[in-house]
Structures are given as structure tokens and as C-alpha cells.
Amino acid sequence: MLAQPLICVADVQQTSAWFQRVLGFESDHGGPEYEQLMSGGALVLQLHLWDAHEHPHLGNPETKPYGNGVVLWFMSEAVEQDYERAVQAKAEILEPIKINPLANHLEFWLREPNGYVIVVAGPYGQLGAFAENTA
């Protein structure tokens, strides 16, 4: 089983463009009401317009902050390059790239334009003994 998260947004096309520009995702569906975003040939995120298709369980667009208590966490083998792309794209960085000594990997945190929190992190244990010696 693989997770394929779906988030509701006010503007699917604008949000898709943000994820493509900031995280390097690729559009696999496109359109004003629904989008599938890919990374490395795998579906990693779905975007859905709040009021499209009469889905009764997507939530209430008036209740904010969106995603309170949920973090969209993406594992990447190229965290440093991903961070540089996010900085170049002027994304809202919540925590700059750093070593997480508990997971022994690099990670950074940002917020996308709808208010959802995003983490990009290397594989667990990626840094091995290096992180233990520098923490």
C-alpha cells in the first residue's frame, strides 16, 4: 500500500505550478478542478478544488488553518538540491535545511500558498555516523 495524499485548494492550477516550481513535481493530469502530481514516475500528491464534484467529505474551506495537525512529508534522495530550488523559487521556508539528529538525515520545512506545511527529508539514517558526530 502506498500513500497518495489529496489536499483541497482554492486554485488547482496555481498550486500545481507552485509544486512544480518549488519541488520539481510533474503534472500528470492538469486542469482547473483536479491534478495529479508525479515525482520519479510515481504519484505523490493530488490536488482538488474545494467545491468541485460534490464530494461531501473533503472538509470545509472556511475552517482554517488547512491541514492543522497534518504535515505533507516527502522523502528525497536530493534534499540539498531540493532546498536550493525552493530558495530560488522564493518559497516560504519555515525551517532551513538542517540535520535532524534523531533521524540522521537532512530536512527542511516550508509552507505552500494554501497554508499546508511541507517537509522534504532524506531517507531515515541517510547520514549515518556523520549526524551523530555533528549534532
DSSP file (Angstrom, degrees, kcal/mol; ACC not computed):
  #  RESIDUE AA STRUCTURE BP1 BP2  ACC     N-H-->O    O-->H-N    N-H-->O    O-->H-N    TCO  KAPPA ALPHA  PHI   PSI    X-CA   Y-CA   Z-CA
    1    1 A M              0   0    0      0, 0.0     2,-0.4     0, 0.0     0, 0.0   0.000 360.0 360.0 360.0 136.6    0.0    0.0    0.0
    2    2 A L        -     0   0    0      2,-0.0     2,-0.2     0, 0.0     0, 0.0  -0.968 360.0-118.4-124.7 140.8    1.3    3.5   -0.9
    3    3 A A        +     0   0    0     -2,-0.4     0, 0.0     1,-0.1     0, 0.0  -0.550  25.9 179.0 -74.8 140.9    0.0    6.8    0.3
    4    4 A Q        -     0   0    0     -2,-0.2    41,-0.1     2,-0.0    40,-0.1  -0.603  21.7-156.4-137.6  73.1   -1.3    9.2   -2.4
    5    5 A P        -     0   0    0      0, 0.0    41,-2.8     0, 0.0     2,-0.4  -0.109   5.5-156.8 -60.9 149.5   -2.4   12.2   -0.3
    6    6 A L  E     -a   46   0A   0     39,-0.2     2,-0.4    30,-0.0    41,-0.2  -0.994   8.3-171.0-124.9 129.7   -5.0   14.6   -1.7
    7    7 A I  E     -a   47   0A   0     39,-2.4    41,-2.2    -2,-0.4     2,-0.4  -0.937  20.6-127.3-119.7 147.5   -5.3   18.2   -0.5
    8    8 A C  E     +a   48   0A   0     -2,-0.4     2,-0.3    39,-0.2    41,-0.2  -0.752  33.4 177.1 -92.2 138.6   -8.1   20.7   -1.2
    9    9 A V  E     -a   49   0A   0     39,-2.4    41,-1.6    -2,-0.4     3,-0.2  -0.917  39.0-127.0-139.2 161.5   -7.0   24.1   -2.6
   10   10 A A  S    S+     0   0    0     -2,-0.3     2,-0.4     1,-0.3    41,-0.1   0.795 104.5  26.0 -79.4 -30.3   -8.6   27.3   -3.9
   11   11 A D     >  -     0   0    0      1,-0.1     4,-2.4    37,-0.1    -1,-0.3  -0.866  64.5-172.4-139.4 101.0   -6.7   27.3   -7.2
   12   12 A V  H  > S+     0   0    0     20,-0.7     4,-2.7    -2,-0.4     5,-0.2   0.909  86.6  47.7 -61.2 -46.3   -5.6   23.9   -8.5
   13   13 A Q  H  > S+     0   0    0      2,-0.2     4,-2.2     1,-0.2    -1,-0.2   0.898 113.5  46.5 -68.1 -40.3   -3.5   25.2  -11.4
   14   14 A Q  H  > S+     0   0    0      2,-0.2     4,-1.9     1,-0.2    -1,-0.2   0.913 114.6  47.6 -66.4 -42.5   -1.7   27.8   -9.4
   15   15 A T  H  X S+     0   0    0     -4,-2.4     4,-2.3     2,-0.2    -2,-0.2   0.901 110.5  52.3 -66.0 -40.3   -1.0   25.3   -6.6
   16   16 A S  H  X S+     0   0    0     -4,-2.7     4,-2.4     1,-0.2    -2,-0.2   0.923 108.1  51.1 -59.5 -44.8    0.2   22.8   -9.2
   17   17 A A  H  X S+     0   0    0     -4,-2.2     4,-2.6     1,-0.2    -1,-0.2   0.883 108.3  53.0 -61.3 -38.2    2.6   25.3  -10.7
   18   18 A W  H  X S+     0   0    0     -4,-1.9     4,-3.3     2,-0.2     5,-0.4   0.950 110.5  45.8 -61.6 -49.7    4.0   26.1   -7.2
   19   19 A F  H  X S+     0   0    0     -4,-2.3     4,-1.7     1,-0.2     6,-1.5   0.860 114.3  49.2 -64.0 -35.1    4.7   22.4   -6.5
   20   20 A Q  H  X S+     0   0    0     -4,-2.4     4,-0.8     4,-0.2    -1,-0.2   0.925 117.5  40.1 -67.9 -43.7    6.3   22.0   -9.9
   21   21 A R  H  < S+     0   0    0     -4,-2.6    -2,-0.2    -5,-0.2    -3,-0.2   0.911 125.5  34.2 -71.5 -43.6    8.5   25.1   -9.5
   22   22 A V  H  < S+     0   0    0     -4,-3.3    -3,-0.2    -5,-0.2    -2,-0.2   0.885 133.7  21.4 -85.4 -41.1    9.4   24.6   -5.8
   23   23 A L  H  < S-     0   0    0     -4,-1.7    -3,-0.2    -5,-0.4    -2,-0.1   0.465  98.7-118.0-110.5  -2.6    9.7   20.8   -5.5
   24   24 A G     <  +     0   0    0     -4,-0.8    -4,-0.2    -5,-0.5    -3,-0.1   0.679  56.2 157.8  77.6  16.0   10.2   19.7   -9.1
   25   25 A F        -     0   0    0     -6,-1.5     2,-0.4    -9,-0.1    14,-0.2  -0.264  33.4-132.9 -68.7 163.1    7.0   17.7   -9.4
   26   26 A E  E     -B   38   0A   0     12,-2.4    12,-3.1    -7,-0.0     2,-0.3  -0.950  14.2-117.1-122.0 140.9    5.4   17.0  -12.8
   27   27 A S  E     +B   37   0A   0     -2,-0.4    10,-0.2    10,-0.2     8,-0.0  -0.550  31.8 170.4 -73.6 135.4    1.8   17.3  -13.8
   28   28 A D  S    S+     0   0    0      8,-2.6     9,-0.1    -2,-0.3    -1,-0.1   0.347  79.7  13.5-124.0   0.9    0.2   14.1  -14.9
   29   29 A H  S    S-     0   0    0      7,-0.6     6,-0.1     2,-0.1    -2,-0.1   0.491  81.0-175.7-138.3 -60.0   -3.4   15.2  -15.2
   30   30 A G        +     0   0    0      6,-0.2     3,-0.1     1,-0.1     4,-0.1   0.277  21.0 119.0  70.8 159.0   -3.8   19.0  -15.1
   31   31 A G  S    S-     0   0    0      1,-0.1    -1,-0.1     2,-0.1    -2,-0.1  -0.531  70.1 -83.7 129.6 166.1   -7.0   21.1  -15.1
   32   32 A P  S    S+     0   0    0      0, 0.0   -20,-0.7     0, 0.0   -19,-0.2   0.633 120.3  34.5 -79.5 -14.2   -8.8   23.6  -13.0
   33   33 A E  S    S+     0   0    0      1,-0.3    16,-2.7    -3,-0.1     2,-0.3   0.682 122.3  17.6-113.2 -23.3  -10.6   21.1  -10.7
   34   34 A Y  E     - C   0  48A   0     14,-0.2     2,-0.3    -4,-0.1    -1,-0.3  -0.996  56.4-178.5-154.6 143.8   -8.1   18.2  -10.1
   35   35 A E  E     - C   0  47A   0     12,-2.1    12,-2.3    -2,-0.3     2,-0.5  -0.997  15.6-152.9-144.3 145.3   -4.4   17.5  -10.6
   36   36 A Q  E     - C   0  46A   0     -2,-0.3    -8,-2.6    10,-0.2    -7,-0.6  -0.990  17.8-157.9-115.8 126.0   -2.1   14.5  -10.1
   37   37 A L  E     -BC  27  45A   0      8,-3.2     7,-2.7    -2,-0.5     8,-1.5  -0.890   8.6-161.1-109.5 135.3    1.5   15.4   -9.4
   38   38 A M  E     -BC  26  43A   0    -12,-3.1   -12,-2.4    -2,-0.4     2,-0.3  -0.773  13.9-172.7-115.1 154.2    4.3   13.0  -10.0
   39   39 A S  E >  S- C   0  42A   0      3,-2.3     3,-1.6    -2,-0.3   -14,-0.1  -0.934  80.8  -9.7-144.6 123.4    7.9   12.5   -8.9
   40   40 A G  T 3  S-     0   0    0     -2,-0.3     3,-0.1     1,-0.3   -15,-0.0   0.820 130.0 -55.3  59.7  31.3   10.2    9.9  -10.4
   41   41 A G  T 3  S+     0   0    0      1,-0.2     2,-0.4   -15,-0.0    -1,-0.3   0.462 116.1 110.3  83.0   1.1    7.2    8.4  -12.2
   42   42 A A  E <  S- C   0  39A   0     -3,-1.6    -3,-2.3     0, 0.0     2,-0.5  -0.882  75.1-114.0-112.6 142.1    5.2    7.9   -9.0
   43   43 A L  E     + C   0  38A   0     -2,-0.4    -5,-0.2    -5,-0.2     3,-0.1  -0.607  42.6 163.7 -69.4 121.3    2.0    9.7   -8.0
   44   44 A V  E     +     0   0A   0     -7,-2.7     2,-0.3    -2,-0.5    -6,-0.2   0.602  57.9  14.6-116.6 -18.4    3.0   11.7   -4.9
   45   45 A L  E     - C   0  37A   0     -8,-1.5    -8,-3.2   -41,-0.1     2,-0.4  -0.961  53.6-155.7-161.5 139.3    0.2   14.3   -4.4
   46   46 A Q  E     -aC   6  36A   0    -41,-2.8   -39,-2.4    -2,-0.3     2,-0.4  -0.934  11.6-156.1-114.5 141.8   -3.3   15.0   -5.6
   47   47 A L  E     -aC   7  35A   0    -12,-2.3   -12,-2.1    -2,-0.4     2,-0.4  -0.948  11.3-174.1-116.3 137.8   -4.8   18.5   -5.7
   48   48 A H  E     -aC   8  34A   0    -41,-2.2   -39,-2.4    -2,-0.4   -14,-0.2  -0.997  27.9-118.5-135.8 132.4   -8.6   19.0   -5.6
   49   49 A L  E >   -a    9   0A   0    -16,-2.7     3,-1.3    -2,-0.4   -39,-0.2  -0.481  31.6-122.9 -65.5 135.8  -10.6   22.2   -5.9
   50   50 A W  T 3  S+     0   0    0    -41,-1.6     5,-0.2     1,-0.3    -1,-0.1   0.879 103.7  30.7 -49.2 -49.5  -12.6   22.7   -2.7
   51   51 A D  T >  S+     0   0    0    -41,-0.1     3,-0.5     3,-0.1    -1,-0.3   0.296  92.6 114.8-101.7  10.8  -16.1   22.9   -4.3
   52   52 A A  G X  S+     0   0    0     -3,-1.3     3,-0.8     1,-0.2   -19,-0.0  -0.551  77.5   5.0 -85.7 146.7  -15.7   20.6   -7.3
   53   53 A H  G 3  S-     0   0    0      1,-0.2    -1,-0.2    -2,-0.2    -2,-0.1   0.522 101.6 -97.4  66.9  11.5  -17.5   17.3   -7.8
   54   54 A E  G <   +     0   0    0     -3,-0.5    -1,-0.2     1,-0.2    -2,-0.1   0.851  58.2 172.0  50.1  46.0  -19.7   17.5   -4.7
   55   55 A H    X   -     0   0    0     -3,-0.8     3,-0.9    -5,-0.2    -1,-0.2  -0.791  18.9-160.1 -83.0 115.1  -17.5   15.3   -2.5
   56   56 A P  T 3  S+     0   0    0      0, 0.0     3,-0.3     0, 0.0    -1,-0.1   0.612  80.7  53.4 -75.8 -10.3  -19.1   15.6    0.9
   57   57 A H  T 3  S+     0   0    0      1,-0.2     3,-0.1     3,-0.0    -2,-0.0   0.227  75.0  95.7-112.3  15.4  -16.1   14.5    3.0
   58   58 A L  S <  S-     0   0    0     -3,-0.9     2,-0.2     1,-0.3   -50,-0.2   0.644  89.0-114.3 -80.5 -13.8  -13.3   16.8    1.8
   59   59 A G        -     0   0    0     -3,-0.3    -1,-0.3    -4,-0.2    -4,-0.0  -0.565  34.6 -60.3 110.3-176.2  -13.8   19.3    4.6
   60   60 A N    >   -     0   0    0     -2,-0.2     3,-1.7     1,-0.1   -10,-0.0  -0.941  29.3-151.0-114.1 119.6  -14.9   22.9    4.9
   61   61 A P  T 3  S+     0   0    0      0, 0.0    -1,-0.1     0, 0.0     5,-0.1   0.678  97.0  61.9 -64.4 -14.3  -12.9   25.6    3.1
   62   62 A E  T 3  S+     0   0    0      2,-0.0     2,-0.7     1,-0.0    -3,-0.0   0.664  84.5  88.1 -83.3 -16.7  -14.0   28.1    5.8
   63   63 A T  S <  S-     0   0    0     -3,-1.7    -3,-0.1     2,-0.0    -1,-0.0  -0.747  77.2-134.4 -88.1 115.5  -12.2   26.1    8.5
   64   64 A K  S    S+     0   0    0     -2,-0.7     2,-0.1     2,-0.1    51,-0.1  -0.861  70.4  45.7-126.4 160.1   -8.6   27.2    8.8
   65   65 A P  S >  S-     0   0    0      0, 0.0     3,-1.3     0, 0.0     2,-0.1   0.504  81.0-132.7 -76.3 148.2   -5.7   26.6    9.1
   66   66 A Y  T 3  S+     0   0    0     48,-0.4     3,-0.1     1,-0.3    -2,-0.1  -0.444  86.7  13.6 -66.6 137.5   -5.8   23.9    6.4
   67   67 A G  T >  S-     0   0    0      1,-0.2     3,-3.3    -2,-0.1    -1,-0.3   0.698  79.9-178.5  73.2  19.3   -4.1   20.7    7.3
   68   68 A N  T <  S+     0   0    0     -3,-1.3    -1,-0.2     1,-0.3     3,-0.1  -0.334  76.9  11.3 -54.7 119.9   -3.8   21.6   11.0
   69   69 A G  T 3  S+     0   0    0      1,-0.2     2,-0.4    -3,-0.1    -1,-0.3   0.397 111.8  99.0  90.5  -3.3   -2.0   18.7   12.5
   70   70 A V    <   -     0   0    0     -3,-3.3    47,-0.6    -4,-0.1     2,-0.4  -0.965  50.1-169.9-119.4 133.7   -1.1   17.2    9.2
   71   71 A V  E     -d  117   0B   0     -2,-0.4     2,-0.8    45,-0.1    47,-0.2  -0.986  21.8-135.1-120.7 130.6    2.3   17.6    7.5
   72   72 A L  E     -d  118   0B   0     45,-2.5    47,-2.5    -2,-0.4     2,-0.5  -0.776  30.0-166.6 -84.4 111.0    2.9   16.6    3.9
   73   73 A W  E     -d  119   0B   0     -2,-0.8     2,-0.5    45,-0.2    47,-0.2  -0.885   8.1-171.7-109.8 122.1    6.3   14.7    4.2
   74   74 A F  E     -d  120   0B   0     45,-3.1    47,-2.6    -2,-0.5     2,-0.4  -0.961  13.7-145.5-117.7 126.7    8.3   13.9    1.1
   75   75 A M  E     +d  121   0B   0     -2,-0.5     2,-0.4    45,-0.2    47,-0.2  -0.748  24.9 179.3 -88.5 135.2   11.4   11.7    1.2
   76   76 A S        -     0   0    0     45,-2.9     3,-0.4    -2,-0.4    -2,-0.0  -0.992  36.7-151.0-139.4 144.2   14.0   12.7   -1.3
   77   77 A E  S    S+     0   0    0     -2,-0.4     3,-0.1     1,-0.2    45,-0.1   0.503 101.6  50.6 -84.0  -6.4   17.5   11.4   -2.3
   78   78 A A     >  +     0   0    0      1,-0.1     4,-2.5    43,-0.1    -1,-0.2  -0.361  62.6 148.1-130.0  52.4   18.4   15.0   -3.3
   79   79 A V  H  > S+     0   0    0     -3,-0.4     4,-2.7     1,-0.2     5,-0.2   0.875  72.8  53.2 -59.5 -41.7   17.4   17.2   -0.3
   80   80 A E  H  > S+     0   0    0      1,-0.2     4,-2.1     2,-0.2    -1,-0.2   0.911 112.3  44.1 -63.9 -41.6   20.2   19.7   -0.8
   81   81 A Q  H  > S+     0   0    0      2,-0.2     4,-2.2     1,-0.2    -1,-0.2   0.883 112.9  52.7 -68.1 -38.0   19.2   20.3   -4.5
   82   82 A D  H  X S+     0   0    0     -4,-2.5     4,-2.2     2,-0.2    -2,-0.2   0.902 108.9  50.1 -63.4 -40.2   15.5   20.4   -3.5
   83   83 A Y  H  X S+     0   0    0     -4,-2.7     4,-2.6     2,-0.2    -2,-0.2   0.932 109.5  50.1 -64.0 -45.8   16.3   23.1   -0.9
   84   84 A E  H  X S+     0   0    0     -4,-2.1     4,-2.7     1,-0.2    -1,-0.2   0.899 110.6  50.3 -60.0 -40.5   18.2   25.2   -3.3
   85   85 A R  H  X S+     0   0    0     -4,-2.2     4,-2.0     2,-0.2    -1,-0.2   0.914 110.7  49.5 -63.7 -42.4   15.3   25.0   -5.8
   86   86 A A  H  <>S+     0   0    0     -4,-2.2     5,-2.5     2,-0.2    -2,-0.2   0.902 112.4  47.5 -63.7 -41.6   12.9   26.0   -3.1
   87   87 A V  H ><5S+     0   0    0     -4,-2.6     3,-1.7     1,-0.2    -2,-0.2   0.937 111.6  49.9 -64.4 -46.7   15.1   29.0   -2.1
   88   88 A Q  H 3<5S+     0   0    0     -4,-2.7    -1,-0.2     1,-0.3    -2,-0.2   0.847 109.2  52.7 -60.0 -34.3   15.5   30.1   -5.7
   89   89 A A  T 3<5S-     0   0    0     -4,-2.0    -1,-0.3    -5,-0.2    -2,-0.2   0.445 113.2-122.6 -81.5   0.4   11.7   29.9   -6.1
   90   90 A K  T < 5 +     0   0    0     -3,-1.7    -3,-0.2    -4,-0.2    -2,-0.1   0.847  47.1 174.6  60.7  37.1   11.3   32.1   -3.1
   91   91 A A      < -     0   0    0     -5,-2.5     2,-1.0    -6,-0.1    -1,-0.1  -0.343  44.4 -96.8 -67.5 154.9    9.2   29.6   -1.2
   92   92 A E  E     -E  111   0B   0     19,-0.7    19,-2.3    -2,-0.0     2,-0.6  -0.663  43.5-155.9 -76.3 103.9    8.2   30.4    2.4
   93   93 A I  E     +E  110   0B   0     -2,-1.0    17,-0.3    17,-0.2    -1,-0.0  -0.724  19.4 179.4 -85.9 121.5   10.9   28.5    4.3
   94   94 A L  E    S+     0   0B   0     15,-2.0    16,-0.2    -2,-0.6    -1,-0.2   0.855  79.4   9.6 -87.0 -41.0    9.8   27.6    7.9
   95   95 A E  E    S-E  109   0B   0     14,-1.8    14,-2.1     3,-0.0    -1,-0.3  -0.971  82.7-130.8-139.2 122.9   13.0   25.8    8.8
   96   96 A P  E     -     0   0B   0      0, 0.0    11,-0.1     0, 0.0    13,-0.1  -0.147  50.6 -63.6 -67.0 169.3   16.1   25.9    6.6
   97   97 A I  E    S+     0   0B   0     11,-0.1     2,-0.3   -17,-0.1    11,-0.2  -0.253  72.9 154.2 -56.2 136.5   17.9   22.7    5.7
   98   98 A K  E     -E  107   0B   0      9,-2.0     9,-2.0    -3,-0.1     2,-0.5  -0.962  47.6 -94.1-156.2 165.5   19.4   21.1    8.8
   99   99 A I  E     -E  106   0B   0     -2,-0.3     7,-0.2     7,-0.2     3,-0.1  -0.804  27.1-150.0 -87.4 127.5   20.5   17.8   10.2
  100  100 A N  E  >> -E  105   0B   0      5,-3.2     4,-1.8    -2,-0.5     5,-1.2  -0.882  10.1-164.1 -92.9 105.7   17.8   16.0   12.2
  101  101 A P  T  45S+     0   0    0      0, 0.0    -1,-0.1     0, 0.0    34,-0.1   0.746  83.5  57.0 -68.7 -22.3   20.0   14.1   14.6
  102  102 A L  T  45S+     0   0    0      1,-0.2    30,-0.0    -3,-0.1    -2,-0.0   0.867 120.3  28.4 -74.5 -35.6   17.2   11.7   15.7
  103  103 A A  T  45S-     0   0    0     -3,-0.4    22,-3.3     2,-0.2    23,-0.3   0.544 100.6-133.3 -99.0 -10.0   16.5   10.5   12.1
  104  104 A N  T  <5 +     0   0    0     -4,-1.8    23,-3.1     1,-0.2    24,-0.5   0.931  67.9 105.0  53.7  50.1   20.1   11.1   10.9
  105  105 A H  E   <S-E  100   0B   0     -5,-1.2    -5,-3.2    21,-0.2     2,-0.3  -0.956  73.8-102.2-146.3 167.3   19.0   12.8    7.7
  106  106 A L  E     +E   99   0B   0     -2,-0.3    16,-2.7    -7,-0.2     2,-0.3  -0.665  45.2 165.6 -85.7 147.8   18.8   16.3    6.2
  107  107 A E  E     -EF  98 121B   0     -9,-2.0    -9,-2.0    -2,-0.3     2,-0.3  -0.987  20.2-166.6-156.3 158.3   15.4   18.0    6.1
  108  108 A F  E     - F   0 120B   0     12,-1.9    12,-2.4    -2,-0.3     2,-0.4  -0.983  13.3-143.3-144.8 154.8   13.8   21.4    5.6
  109  109 A W  E     +EF  95 119B   0    -14,-2.1   -15,-2.0    -2,-0.3   -14,-1.8  -0.917  23.3 163.8-119.8 140.8   10.3   22.7    6.2
  110  110 A L  E     -EF  93 118B   0      8,-2.8     8,-3.4    -2,-0.4     2,-0.4  -0.944  30.5-124.4-147.4 169.7    8.2   25.1    4.2
  111  111 A R  E     -EF  92 117B   0    -19,-2.3   -19,-0.7    -2,-0.3     6,-0.2  -0.973  21.4-142.1-120.1 132.5    4.6   26.3    3.7
  112  112 A E    >   -     0   0    0      4,-2.5     3,-2.4    -2,-0.4   -97,-0.1  -0.465  37.6 -92.7 -88.3 168.0    2.8   26.2    0.4
  113  113 A P  T 3  S+     0   0    0      0, 0.0    -1,-0.1     0, 0.0   -98,-0.0   0.680 123.1  55.0 -60.5 -22.1    0.5   29.0   -0.7
  114  114 A N  T 3  S-     0   0    0      2,-0.1   -48,-0.4   -99,-0.0  -106,-0.0   0.550 122.2-101.5 -85.7  -7.0   -2.7   27.4    0.7
  115  115 A G  S <  S+     0   0    0     -3,-2.4     2,-0.2     1,-0.3   -51,-0.0   0.365  73.8 141.3 105.9  -3.5   -1.1   27.1    4.2
  116  116 A Y        -     0   0    0      1,-0.1    -4,-2.5    -5,-0.1     2,-0.4  -0.486  50.5-125.2 -72.6 141.4   -0.2   23.4    4.2
  117  117 A V  E     -dF  71 111B   0    -47,-0.6   -45,-2.5    -6,-0.2     2,-0.4  -0.730  26.8-165.4 -88.9 135.0    3.1   22.5    5.9
  118  118 A I  E     -dF  72 110B   0     -8,-3.4    -8,-2.8    -2,-0.4     2,-0.4  -0.950   7.4-167.2-121.8 138.2    5.6   20.6    3.7
  119  119 A V  E     -dF  73 109B   0    -47,-2.5   -45,-3.1    -2,-0.4     2,-0.5  -0.992   3.7-165.2-122.0 135.8    8.7   18.7    4.8
  120  120 A V  E     +dF  74 108B   0    -12,-2.4   -12,-1.9    -2,-0.4     2,-0.3  -0.989  23.5 169.1-116.3 122.7   11.4   17.4    2.4
  121  121 A A  E     -dF  75 107B   0    -47,-2.6   -45,-2.9    -2,-0.5   -14,-0.2  -0.953  32.8-118.4-136.3 150.3   13.7   14.9    4.1
  122  122 A G        -     0   0    0    -16,-2.7   -45,-0.2    -2,-0.3     3,-0.1  -0.264  57.5 -68.1 -73.7 171.7   16.4   12.5    3.1
  123  123 A P    >   -     0   0    0      0, 0.0     3,-2.2     0, 0.0     4,-0.2  -0.310  66.0 -87.3 -61.0 146.2   15.9    8.8    3.8
  124  124 A Y  T 3  S+     0   0    0      1,-0.3   -20,-0.2     2,-0.1   -19,-0.1  -0.319 115.7  11.6 -54.8 130.1   16.0    7.8    7.5
  125  125 A G  T >  S+     0   0    0    -22,-3.3     3,-1.3    -3,-0.1    -1,-0.3   0.537  84.0 140.8  78.7   7.2   19.6    7.2    8.6
  126  126 A Q  T <  S+     0   0    0     -3,-2.2   -21,-0.2   -23,-0.3    -2,-0.1   0.817  72.3  43.5 -52.4 -37.7   21.0    8.7    5.4
  127  127 A L  T >  S-     0   0    0    -23,-3.1     3,-1.7     1,-0.2     4,-0.3   0.578  86.8-176.4 -90.6  -9.5   23.8   10.4    7.2
  128  128 A G  T X>  -     0   0    0     -3,-1.3     4,-0.8   -24,-0.5     3,-0.7  -0.199  68.0  -6.0  53.7-133.9   24.7    7.5    9.5
  129  129 A A  H 3> S+     0   0    0      1,-0.2     4,-1.8     2,-0.2    -1,-0.3   0.730 124.1  75.1 -66.7 -24.3   27.5    8.3   12.0
  130  130 A F  H <> S+     0   0    0     -3,-1.7     4,-1.0     1,-0.2    -1,-0.2   0.915  95.8  47.6 -56.2 -45.7   28.1   11.7   10.4
  131  131 A A  H <> S+     0   0    0     -3,-0.7     4,-1.3    -4,-0.3     3,-0.4   0.873 109.1  54.3 -65.4 -36.6   25.0   13.2   12.0
  132  132 A E  H  < S+     0   0    0     -4,-0.8    -1,-0.2     1,-0.2    -2,-0.2   0.867 109.7  47.7 -65.0 -35.0   25.9   11.7   15.4
  133  133 A N  H  < S+     0   0    0     -4,-1.8    -1,-0.2     1,-0.2    -2,-0.2   0.662 117.9  39.8 -80.8 -16.9   29.3   13.4   15.3
  134  134 A T  H  <        0   0    0     -4,-1.0    -2,-0.2    -3,-0.4    -1,-0.2   0.494 360.0 360.0-111.3  -5.6   28.0   16.8   14.3
  135  135 A A     <        0   0    0     -4,-1.3    -1,-0.1    -5,-0.1    -2,-0.1   0.491 360.0 360.0 -74.8 360.0   24.8   17.1   16.4
